[in-house]
Amino acid sequence: MNTWKCEQCGYQFKSEAPPEKCPACHVACSFLDVTVYTPDIHEGADNRIKPKPDSAPIHK
């Protein structure tokens, strides 16, 4: 199972594949696979997948 993050609102959830629309913001957008991403290890990491301070917790 992968962890996906909505590129639009930052919502994260676990699923085998990303849906067509985000379950939180209901927008058809891109999803980033953040399953094995560890922001503390990688300097200069992709800003699109860094957690936002107000982001929602990961839902299963």
N, C-alpha and C positions, 0 to 999 in steps of 0.2 A: 504494500500500500504506500502511496506517495503523499507528500504534503504539498499542497498547491497554495499559491498566494495570488490573489487578484491584483493585477497591475493597476487597476483603477482605484480601489478603496483600501487595499492592504489586508483584506479578510483572508484568513488561512484556514484550511480544512484538509482532512484526509480522505482520499478517494483513489481508486485505481487509475482513473483518467479525469481530466478536467471537464466540467460541464460546458454547455454552450453559453450559459449566462451565470453570472455570479449569484450564489444563493443569498448574499447580503445586500448588494446594491442593485441587483437585477439588471445589470448592463452586460451586453455581449462584449467581452473584452479578452485580452490575453491573460493567461495564467502562467506564472513562473513555478517551476518545480524546485522547491526549496527543501527537499527531503534530507539531503546531507549537507546543507549549507551551514557553516559555522563562522559567523562574522568576526569573532574574536581572533581567529587564526589568520585570516587573509587581510593584509593591509591593502588598501586601494580597491576594496571589493566593489562590486556592482551596486550602485546606490538604489537600484530598483528593488533589490531584495533585502535591504537592511530594514529591520523592524521600525515602524513609526512609533513614537512615544505614546500615541493614543490608539494604537492598533488593538483590535479585538483578540482574545485568546484563540488558540487553535481548537477547533471543534472536531470531534470524531464522527 
